[in-house]
Amino acid sequence: MNKRTPFKQGNENEKQIKYTIQLDLSTIITWVYGDRNCFIGFKFRWKQKMKTMILDQYKCLKLKSIFDGKVSYNNLVKMFNSVKSIREQSNNAVIRGF
């Protein structure tokens, strides 16, 4: 069963849904980051083009909680900052994040 999440762009009072996103692992979401690596939106493929949706961080986090485990992410590594290298050996390092 394919699930789709409607995503409305524009006025909150509008009833028309412009885009729907298929919720399966073949759907790839690319998160858009602002200053200090905070979420400011996301991109997804729509009719052979990439569409960008700009949202506030709270809405991005809420949407991410809906997407988690249902779609694939392209660039989540920016969310993680290395705080301290705990141990290094040859070419490997163990990093503690926050």
N, C-alpha and C positions, 0 to 999 in steps of 0.2 A: 504494500500500500504506500503510495507516494503522498507525503504530506507536504503542503505548501503553506508558507507563512505570508500573509499579505503585508506589504509595506506601503504605507500611504505617505506620499510626499506632498507638501504644501499645507494649506490651511487645515487645522485640526477639525474644523466643523464640516469639512467636505466629506461626503459619503462615498465618493468614487475612489476605488483602489487602482493605482497606476501600475504597480509592479507586484508580482508574487515571486517568492523564492522557494524553490524546491528544497525540502529538508531531507537530504540524503548525503552520504559521504562524498558523492561525486561533485557536489556543489562546493566551490571554493570561495571563501570570504577573505578579502585582504583588508586588514584594519588600517585606518588612516590615523596617524599620530600627530599631535601638536607639540607644543613646548613641553619639555620634561617628560616626554613619552606618554602623555595622556591621550586617551582615545578622543578623537573628534569626528569620527565617522567610519565608513567602511565602503568597500567597492565589491561589486559582483558582476558577473557576465550576464548581459541581457541582449539577446538578438545579435550575437557576434561582436558586441561592444562592451567595454567596461563602464558601468554606471557608478557614480560616486554619490553617496548620501552623507551629508554633514549633519551631525547630531551633537547634543551636549554629552558630556562624559557620563552622566547618570543614565541617560537613555541608551548609550552604547553598552554600558555594563549590563543593563537589564536585557537588552537584545542578545548580548553575548551569552547570558545565562540561559536564554531560550535556545540558542544555536548550539551550545556545548554538547558534544557527543552526537550531534545530528548532521553537522556539516564539517568540512575541512577548513583549516585556517592556513593562510599562506605565510604570515609574517609575525607570529606571536613572540618571537625571540626578543623583540624590542621591549616587551613588558618586563623582562627580567634584567636586573642590574646586578653585576657581580659586586658583592660587598667586600669579600675578603677571600683570598686564596688560602685554603686550609693546608693543603699539602701538594707539593709538586714532585713528580718523578719523571724523568726523561721528557717525553712529549705530552704527558698526561697531567691534568690538574683537576683537583676537586675544588669546586667553587661553592661557597655558601651564599645563597640568595636571601631575599627578605620575603 
